[in-house]
Amino acid sequence: VDMYGLDPELLSMVPPGCCAVTLLFQCSPAIARFKEGQRKRIEVEGQKISPDLVYLKQYVGNACGTIACIHSLANSAELVGLPSSSPLGRYLASVAGKSPESAGEMLAEAADLHQASEACAVGGQTSAPAATARVDHHFIAFVERGGCIYELDGCKAFAVNHGPVKGDFLS
C-alpha cells in the first residue's frame, strides 16, 4: 500500500496489520550530515537493540531496495508466513545469530537470491541502474521488534532504535 503522509487521515487508509514501512527518499548533503551525527551520538550514548532484530549490512551496490525488502520480511517472517523452505527463508536460517556484516557478506554470495532480485528488477516499470551507477535516492525500512521501532538502513553502521511503539506501529 502506498502511503502519502503520516497524518492520521492518511494512515487510516493503510489496512490494519502493517508490520513494516519502506521509505524511499532523495539523498542530500544534509541527510549525510544528519546520519554522521546520529552515528556519533549512538556510538557515545549506546542504544538497546532487540535480540530478535534481523539487520544486515549492504555490500552490493544499488541493492538498497532489495535490502529494505529483506529487512521488512525478515523481521515479520512469522506474521507474513514466510516459508522456511523458500530461498529467503533458507538465507534467514543461515544468518541467524550472525553479525550484520556476516549476514551482508552472505547475502552478497547468495546466488539464488541474486537471481530472484535480478528477475524482479528486469520485470519492473523502469530499468534498474547498474550496481556501480551513482544514484541519488535510497530505500530504508522501519520495523517493530520487541516493542520498539527500528530504522534499518544497510548503509548505516548499525540499526537505529527510535524508541518504544506508542499505540500501533504506524502511529
N, C-alpha and C positions, 0 to 999 in steps of 0.2 A: 504494500500500500504506500503510495506517495504521501508524504507529509509536507505541508506548505507553510508551517509555522508551529509555534509552541503555545499559541493561545488556547485556552480551554475549548473554545468553539471548534477550532481546527483539530485539536487532539481527539475530540469526541467522534470524529469521522473515522478514526482508526479502530478497527474491530477489536474487541476485548481479547486478551491473551497475548498481546505483543510482548515478546521476550528479548528483542534486540532492535537496535536502530543503527542503520548505516548512514553516515553523513559524508557527502561529497562537498568539498569546499575548494576555493581557489587559494593557492599558496601565495604568500606575500612576505616581504621582509619583516613586517610587524608580527606576523604569526611565527616566523622563525625566531624572533627575539623573545616572544612570549614562551615558546617551547623551551628555549635555553634557560630562561629564568625559572620556569616551572621545574625543569630537571635539577637545577642547582638547589632550589628550595627543598625539593623532596629528598635529595641526597643528604642535605643537612638535617632536616626535620624527621625524615623517615615517613613511612606510611604502613598501614596494615593491609595485607593482601590475603584474600581468602585462599586457603589451600586447594579449593576446588576450582579456582580460576585457571582457564587454559589461555596462555598467551605465548605467541611465538614471534620471533624477530623476522623481518623481511630481508631476504638476501637476493631475491630475484627482482630485477628492475621492472618497473611499471606493473607490478603484481599487487598493488595495494587493494584493488577491488576484490581480487581473489582472497587476499589475506583477511580483509574485512568480513567476507562471507564465511571463511573458515572460523574466524573468531566468533561470529554470531552463531553458527551451527554448533561449534564445539562446546560453547557454554550454555547451550539449550538442547543438547542432543537428546536428553531424556524427554523433554517436553515435545519435541517435534518427531520423536520416534525414529531417530537416525539408526538405520540397521548397522550392527557391529560388523556385518559381513560386507558392507559396501566399501569401496576404496577409501572414502573419508573415514569411515568407522575403523577400518584397519589401521589407517595412519594415526588416528587419535589414540588407539590402543598402544601403538608402538611408541608414542611420545609421552605416555602417562608417566609422570614423575620426573621427566627430563627438564632441563633448563630451557628458557625461551630461546637461547642461542642454539642449543642442540636441536630443539624442535624445528627451528627455522632452517637449519642445515639439512635436517632430514626431509623437510618439505622440498627443498631445492633438489633433492635426489629422488623424490617420489615420482617415478615415470608415469604411473597410471593417473595420478592427479594432474600432472602436466598435460597429458593427452586430453583429459576431460576439460581442463581450463582452456586449452587451445581450441578445442571443438566449439566451446561456448563463445569464445572471442570471435571466431570466424563467422559464427551464425548471428552475431549481433547486428544492430542497425547501423553502426559506424565501424570503421576499420580500427582495429587495435593498434596502438603505437608499438614500435619496436621496443624491446626491453631496454635498449640503450638511449632511446629518444628522450629529450628533455620535455617534460610536461609540467603544467602549472596548476594542476588540480590533484587532489588527494582524497582517498577514501579512508575512513576510520569507522570503528564500531563502538557502540555503547551497549553494555550488557549488565544485567543484575546477577550478582553472585554473593551468597552469604549475607544478603540484606543490604548490600552496598552497590552503588552504580560505578562501573569501571569504564574508563576510556581505553580502548585497545587500538594502538597505532603501532604497527610493526616497525616503523622507522624511529620510534622513541626508544630510549634506553630501557624502559620498563612500562608496565601497565600503570595507569593513574587512577587511584581511588578517589572518587568525587564525593564520597560520604554516603550516609545511610539513605535508603529509599524512604521518601515521605509520601505515604499514600500508595498509589500504584506506580508502576515503572515509568510510564510516560510523563506523569505529572511531576 
